[in-house]
């Protein structure tokens, strides 16, 4: 592309018009992109796409129909269910189309590595939407660590209270192993990526534990494929055992955890519960000269630092306010899409990393295998160095 050509809106497609497809609207709102086509096997989804992106868009039943339709495209947002990511992304990359792939990268390590290999072989740009790297609370914690305020990181702990878990993950395909692998991967891969980022290393050994402790006891089931998550979401769906119309198949865990040993010696843990009343993440990072912890993970939250010896001190020694993400991770979504646009146009540096996304999947896959095998430790496979170097 010439400099003049980069000023025109990118010609974009959206593949999979579900709850996350609206993220592509950020490219349109900024003037950087134009949605010209969508693909989804659901006719209801295609009608919904016309309402979201304009009646003039071209619609297709699948991504291969789209590719055969000779639609000029610069890039595509892949926001389809996780188990479809590999096939779609690989075909797009080999067709020379830049890909924004919604996280997680894939639901198996084989598929994750195949996607990376396709990006390396084709030379097409691959971007994985790990928007948490743009969350204000995460950026603030990373800045504190990089300044050396708590010394050298030795431990990272994350507790994830998934208060909306019943609505978000147990009424559609997320509840099925065949389509998500498990929520320690589907949901946890995002936090595992941040744990790796804050710690400055990747997991090499993991042990997982978990179970389906609540939602498996609910007999009220329904095929919700005719609806999307906003149609059934309500804070009135409480307490958890009063939930209705859950997915017909539920074989993933609603309570899980993993312990990790990283390649730089850092020890880390991640805990996830899908039936808490509150919904937020709590990180603790401990270094050789102090520790930090966040309270709240959106605008107005607090990150506190303790860096002197004391007894119990709820306030810490230094307090920082979280500025940004007033609408949940909407601000982070906007920044993530903006970074993707710059990456497509001129190869700009990205805070996200396809290799890191793969390593988060590798860790979560190994942890889920451990969880389902009596918590036996699992080694985490390293990425192919030749592929990583080309990316």
C-alpha positions as CSV (number, residue, x, y, z in Angstrom):
1,X,0.0,0.0,0.0
2,X,1.1,3.6,-0.7
3,X,0.7,6.3,2.0
4,X,-2.2,7.7,0.1
5,X,-3.9,4.3,0.0
6,X,-3.5,3.8,3.8
7,X,-5.7,6.9,4.3
8,X,-8.8,5.2,2.8
9,X,-10.9,3.1,5.1
10,X,-9.8,-0.5,5.4
11,X,-12.3,-2.9,3.7
12,X,-13.3,-5.2,6.5
13,X,-15.3,-8.4,6.9
14,X,-16.9,-9.9,10.1
15,X,-17.1,-13.6,10.4
16,X,-19.4,-14.8,13.1
17,X,-22.1,-12.3,14.2
18,X,-22.4,-13.2,17.8
19,X,-22.0,-11.3,21.1
20,X,-18.4,-10.2,20.3
21,X,-18.9,-9.2,16.7
22,X,-19.8,-5.6,17.7
23,X,-16.1,-5.0,18.5
24,X,-15.6,-4.4,14.8
25,X,-17.7,-1.3,15.1
26,X,-14.8,0.5,16.8
27,X,-12.9,0.4,13.4
28,X,-15.9,2.0,11.7
29,X,-16.5,4.6,14.5
30,X,-12.9,5.8,14.2
31,X,-13.2,6.2,10.4
32,X,-10.4,3.7,9.9
33,X,-12.5,0.9,8.5
34,X,-15.7,0.0,6.6
35,X,-17.6,-3.3,7.1
36,X,-18.4,-4.5,3.6
37,X,-19.2,-8.2,4.2
38,X,-20.2,-10.6,6.9
39,X,-20.4,-14.4,7.1
40,X,-22.5,-16.5,9.4
41,X,-24.5,-19.7,8.9
42,X,-27.5,-18.2,10.8
43,X,-30.0,-16.2,8.7
44,X,-31.0,-14.4,11.9
45,X,-27.4,-13.4,12.5
46,X,-27.1,-12.1,9.0
47,X,-30.2,-9.9,9.5
48,X,-28.7,-8.8,12.8
49,X,-25.5,-7.9,11.0
50,X,-27.4,-5.6,8.6
51,X,-28.8,-3.7,11.6
52,X,-25.3,-3.4,13.2
53,X,-23.2,-2.6,10.1
54,X,-25.6,-1.3,7.5
55,X,-28.1,-2.8,5.0
56,X,-25.6,-2.5,2.1
57,X,-23.2,-5.1,3.4
58,X,-22.8,-8.4,1.5
59,X,-23.8,-11.5,3.4
60,X,-22.5,-15.0,3.1
61,X,-23.3,-18.3,4.8
62,X,-19.7,-19.1,5.5
63,X,-16.2,-17.8,5.2
64,X,-15.4,-19.9,2.2
65,X,-18.4,-18.5,0.4
66,X,-17.1,-15.1,1.3
67,X,-13.6,-15.9,-0.1
68,X,-15.2,-17.2,-3.3
69,X,-17.3,-14.1,-3.6
70,X,-14.4,-11.9,-4.7
71,X,-15.0,-9.3,-2.1
72,X,-11.9,-7.0,-1.9
73,X,-10.8,-7.2,1.7
74,X,-7.9,-5.8,3.7
75,X,-8.8,-7.6,6.9
76,X,-11.4,-9.7,8.7
77,X,-12.6,-9.9,12.3
78,X,-13.1,-13.5,13.3
79,X,-15.6,-13.5,16.2
80,X,-17.1,-16.9,15.6
81,X,-17.2,-19.7,18.3
82,X,-13.8,-20.8,19.5
83,X,-13.8,-24.3,17.9
84,X,-14.1,-22.7,14.4
85,X,-11.2,-20.3,14.8
86,X,-8.5,-22.5,13.3
87,X,-10.2,-23.4,10.0
88,X,-11.4,-19.8,9.4
89,X,-8.2,-18.1,10.3
90,X,-5.9,-20.4,8.3
91,X,-8.1,-20.0,5.2
92,X,-8.1,-16.2,5.5
93,X,-4.3,-16.0,6.2
94,X,-3.5,-18.1,3.2
95,X,-5.9,-15.9,1.1
96,X,-3.7,-12.9,2.0
97,X,-6.2,-11.3,4.4
98,X,-5.1,-9.8,7.7
99,X,-6.9,-11.4,10.6
100,X,-8.2,-10.1,13.9
101,X,-8.8,-13.3,15.8
102,X,-11.0,-13.1,18.9
103,X,-9.3,-14.7,21.9
104,X,-8.6,-17.4,22.7
105,X,-6.5,-18.3,19.7
106,X,-7.9,-21.8,19.5
107,X,-9.2,-24.6,21.8
108,X,-6.4,-27.0,21.2
109,X,-2.6,-26.7,21.0
110,X,-2.5,-28.4,17.6
111,X,-4.9,-25.8,16.2
112,X,-3.1,-22.9,17.8
113,X,0.2,-24.0,16.3
114,X,-1.4,-24.5,12.9
115,X,-2.7,-21.0,13.0
116,X,0.7,-19.6,13.8
117,X,2.3,-21.7,11.1
118,X,-0.2,-20.4,8.5
119,X,0.6,-16.8,9.5
120,X,4.4,-17.5,9.2
121,X,4.1,-19.3,5.9
122,X,1.7,-16.8,4.3
123,X,3.2,-13.6,5.6
124,X,-0.3,-12.4,6.3
125,X,-0.8,-10.4,9.5
126,X,-2.3,-12.2,12.5
127,X,-3.6,-10.3,15.5
128,X,-5.2,-12.0,18.5
129,X,-7.6,-9.8,20.4
130,X,-6.2,-10.1,23.9
131,X,-7.8,-6.8,24.9
132,X,-6.8,-7.2,28.6
133,X,-3.3,-6.0,27.7
134,X,-5.0,-2.6,27.1
135,X,-7.1,-2.6,30.2
136,X,-6.1,0.3,32.4
137,X,-5.7,-1.7,35.5
138,X,-3.3,-4.1,33.8
139,X,-1.3,-1.3,32.2
140,X,-1.0,0.4,35.7
141,X,0.2,-2.8,37.3
142,X,2.7,-3.3,34.6
143,X,4.0,0.2,34.9
144,X,4.5,-0.2,38.6
145,X,6.4,-3.5,38.0
146,X,8.6,-2.0,35.2
147,X,9.6,0.9,37.4
148,X,10.9,-1.5,40.0
149,X,8.6,-0.4,42.8
150,X,8.2,-4.0,44.1
151,X,11.6,-5.3,43.0
152,X,12.0,-8.5,40.9
153,X,8.7,-10.4,40.4
154,X,8.6,-13.8,42.1
155,X,4.9,-14.6,42.4
156,X,1.7,-13.7,40.6
157,X,-1.8,-14.7,41.9
158,X,-5.1,-14.0,40.2
159,X,-8.6,-14.7,41.6
160,X,-11.3,-14.3,39.0
161,X,-14.9,-13.9,40.3
162,X,-17.0,-14.6,37.3
163,X,-20.3,-13.3,38.7
164,X,-22.1,-13.4,35.3
165,X,-20.8,-17.0,34.6
166,X,-24.2,-18.6,34.4
167,X,-25.5,-16.3,31.8
168,X,-22.2,-15.8,29.9
169,X,-21.0,-19.4,29.7
170,X,-23.6,-22.0,30.6
171,X,-26.5,-21.2,28.2
172,X,-24.7,-21.7,24.8
173,X,-21.7,-23.4,23.2
174,X,-19.3,-22.3,25.9
175,X,-20.7,-25.0,28.1
176,X,-19.5,-27.8,25.8
177,X,-16.0,-29.3,25.8
178,X,-16.2,-30.0,22.1
179,X,-16.6,-26.3,21.4
180,X,-14.6,-24.6,24.1
181,X,-12.4,-27.3,25.6
182,X,-13.1,-25.8,29.0
183,X,-13.5,-22.5,30.8
184,X,-10.0,-22.7,32.3
185,X,-9.0,-22.2,28.6
186,X,-11.9,-20.2,27.2
187,X,-12.0,-17.7,30.0
188,X,-8.7,-18.4,31.8
189,X,-6.4,-18.0,28.7
190,X,-6.9,-14.2,28.9
191,X,-5.7,-14.0,32.6
192,X,-3.0,-16.5,32.0
193,X,-1.7,-14.2,29.2
194,X,-1.7,-11.3,31.7
195,X,0.1,-13.4,34.3
196,X,2.8,-14.2,31.8
197,X,3.0,-10.6,30.8
198,X,3.3,-9.3,34.3
199,X,5.8,-12.0,35.3
200,X,7.9,-11.7,32.2
201,X,7.9,-15.4,31.4
202,X,5.9,-18.4,30.1
203,X,4.6,-21.5,31.9
204,X,6.6,-24.7,31.7
205,X,4.8,-26.8,34.3
206,X,1.2,-26.7,35.5
207,X,-1.2,-28.5,37.8
208,X,-4.9,-28.0,37.5
209,X,-7.9,-28.8,39.7
210,X,-11.6,-28.2,39.3
211,X,-15.1,-29.5,39.0
212,X,-18.7,-28.9,37.8
213,X,-20.1,-28.0,41.2
214,X,-23.3,-26.0,40.7
215,X,-24.6,-25.7,37.1
216,X,-24.6,-29.4,36.5
217,X,-27.4,-29.8,39.1
218,X,-29.9,-27.6,37.1
219,X,-32.3,-29.6,34.9
220,X,-34.0,-26.7,33.2
221,X,-32.3,-26.8,29.7
222,X,-33.0,-25.2,26.3
223,X,-31.4,-25.0,22.9
224,X,-30.6,-21.2,22.8
225,X,-29.1,-21.2,19.3
226,X,-32.0,-18.9,18.2
227,X,-30.8,-16.2,20.6
228,X,-27.6,-14.5,21.7
229,X,-26.4,-13.7,25.2
230,X,-28.0,-10.2,25.6
231,X,-31.4,-11.9,25.0
232,X,-31.2,-13.9,28.2
233,X,-28.8,-12.0,30.4
234,X,-30.2,-10.5,33.6
235,X,-28.9,-9.6,37.1
236,X,-32.2,-11.1,38.3
237,X,-30.9,-14.5,37.5
238,X,-29.8,-15.1,41.1
239,X,-29.0,-17.2,43.1
240,X,-27.1,-19.5,40.7
241,X,-29.3,-22.5,41.3
242,X,-32.3,-20.5,40.2
243,X,-30.9,-20.2,36.7
244,X,-33.2,-21.6,33.9
245,X,-32.8,-22.5,30.2
246,X,-29.2,-23.6,30.4
247,X,-27.5,-25.3,27.5
248,X,-28.6,-28.9,26.8
249,X,-25.0,-30.1,27.2
250,X,-22.9,-28.9,30.1
251,X,-19.6,-30.8,30.6
252,X,-17.2,-28.0,31.5
253,X,-16.1,-27.0,35.0
254,X,-17.6,-24.0,36.8
255,X,-14.9,-23.9,39.5
256,X,-11.3,-24.4,38.5
257,X,-7.7,-23.4,39.3
258,X,-4.2,-23.9,38.1
259,X,-0.7,-23.6,39.6
260,X,2.1,-22.6,37.2
261,X,5.9,-22.6,37.2
262,X,7.3,-20.2,34.6
263,X,10.5,-20.4,32.7
264,X,12.1,-17.6,34.7
265,X,11.4,-19.2,38.1
266,X,8.2,-17.2,38.9
267,X,5.4,-19.2,40.5
268,X,1.9,-18.2,39.7
269,X,-1.7,-19.3,40.3
270,X,-5.1,-18.6,38.8
271,X,-8.5,-19.3,40.4
272,X,-11.8,-19.0,38.5
273,X,-15.4,-19.3,39.9
274,X,-18.5,-18.9,37.8
275,X,-21.1,-18.5,40.5
276,X,-19.9,-15.6,42.6
277,X,-22.3,-12.6,43.2
278,X,-19.6,-10.1,42.2
279,X,-17.7,-9.9,38.9
280,X,-14.1,-8.7,38.8
281,X,-10.5,-9.8,38.9
282,X,-8.1,-9.5,41.8
283,X,-4.3,-9.7,41.1
284,X,-1.5,-9.9,43.6
285,X,2.1,-9.5,42.4
286,X,4.9,-10.1,44.9
287,X,8.4,-9.0,44.3
288,X,11.7,-9.0,46.2
289,X,11.0,-5.4,47.5
290,X,7.2,-5.3,47.9
291,X,3.9,-6.3,46.5
292,X,0.9,-4.8,44.7
293,X,-2.8,-5.7,44.6
294,X,-5.8,-4.3,42.7
295,X,-9.2,-3.6,44.2
296,X,-11.6,-3.2,41.4
297,X,-10.5,-3.6,37.8
298,X,-12.3,-0.8,36.0
299,X,-12.3,3.0,36.2
300,X,-12.2,4.2,39.8
301,X,-10.5,1.0,41.0
302,X,-7.4,1.1,43.1
303,X,-3.9,-0.5,42.9
304,X,-2.2,-0.5,46.3
305,X,1.6,-1.1,46.8
306,X,3.2,-2.3,50.0
307,X,7.0,-1.7,50.1
308,X,7.9,-1.5,53.8
309,X,7.7,-4.0,56.7
310,X,4.5,-3.8,58.6
311,X,1.7,-5.7,60.2
312,X,-1.8,-5.7,58.7
313,X,-2.2,-2.5,56.7
314,X,-5.3,-2.4,54.5
315,X,-4.3,0.9,52.9
316,X,-0.7,0.0,51.8
317,X,2.1,2.5,51.4
318,X,1.1,3.9,48.0
319,X,-2.2,4.0,46.2
320,X,-2.9,4.5,42.5
321,X,-6.3,5.1,40.9
322,X,-7.3,3.2,37.8
323,X,-8.2,5.7,35.1
324,X,-10.0,4.2,32.1
325,X,-12.3,1.3,31.2
326,X,-15.3,3.1,32.5
327,X,-17.6,0.9,30.5
328,X,-16.0,-2.4,31.6
329,X,-13.4,-3.4,29.0
330,X,-15.0,-1.3,26.2
331,X,-12.2,1.2,26.4
332,X,-9.7,-1.7,26.1
333,X,-11.6,-3.0,23.1
334,X,-11.3,0.4,21.3
335,X,-7.6,0.5,22.0
336,X,-7.2,-3.1,20.8
337,X,-9.0,-2.5,17.5
338,X,-7.0,0.7,17.0
339,X,-3.8,-1.2,17.5
340,X,-4.9,-3.8,15.0
341,X,-5.7,-1.1,12.4
342,X,-2.3,0.4,12.8
343,X,-0.7,-3.1,12.6
344,X,-2.5,-3.8,9.3
345,X,-1.8,-0.5,7.7
346,X,1.9,-0.1,8.5
347,X,3.1,-3.0,10.6
348,X,3.1,-0.9,13.8
349,X,4.3,-2.5,17.1
350,X,1.6,-4.3,19.1
351,X,1.3,-4.9,22.8
352,X,-0.5,-8.1,22.0
353,X,1.4,-11.1,20.7
354,X,0.3,-14.1,18.7
355,X,3.1,-16.1,20.2
356,X,2.0,-15.1,23.7
357,X,-1.6,-16.0,22.8
358,X,-0.4,-19.4,21.8
359,X,1.5,-19.9,25.0
360,X,-1.6,-18.9,27.0
361,X,-3.6,-21.6,25.2
362,X,-0.8,-24.1,25.7
363,X,-0.8,-23.5,29.4
364,X,-4.6,-23.7,29.6
365,X,-4.7,-26.9,27.6
366,X,-2.1,-28.5,29.8
367,X,-3.9,-27.3,33.0
368,X,-7.2,-28.6,31.8
369,X,-5.7,-32.0,31.0
370,X,-4.2,-32.0,34.5
371,X,-7.6,-31.0,36.0
372,X,-9.3,-34.0,34.3
373,X,-6.5,-36.5,35.1
374,X,-6.4,-36.3,38.9
375,X,-4.3,-33.1,39.0
376,X,-1.2,-34.8,37.6
377,X,1.4,-32.2,36.7
378,X,1.7,-31.4,33.0
379,X,4.6,-30.0,31.0
380,X,3.7,-27.1,28.7
381,X,5.0,-27.5,25.2
382,X,7.1,-24.6,23.9
383,X,6.4,-22.8,20.7
384,X,8.4,-23.7,17.5
385,X,11.2,-21.2,17.6
386,X,11.4,-21.0,13.8
387,X,7.7,-20.1,13.6
388,X,8.0,-17.6,16.5
389,X,11.0,-15.9,14.8
390,X,9.0,-15.4,11.6
391,X,6.2,-13.8,13.5
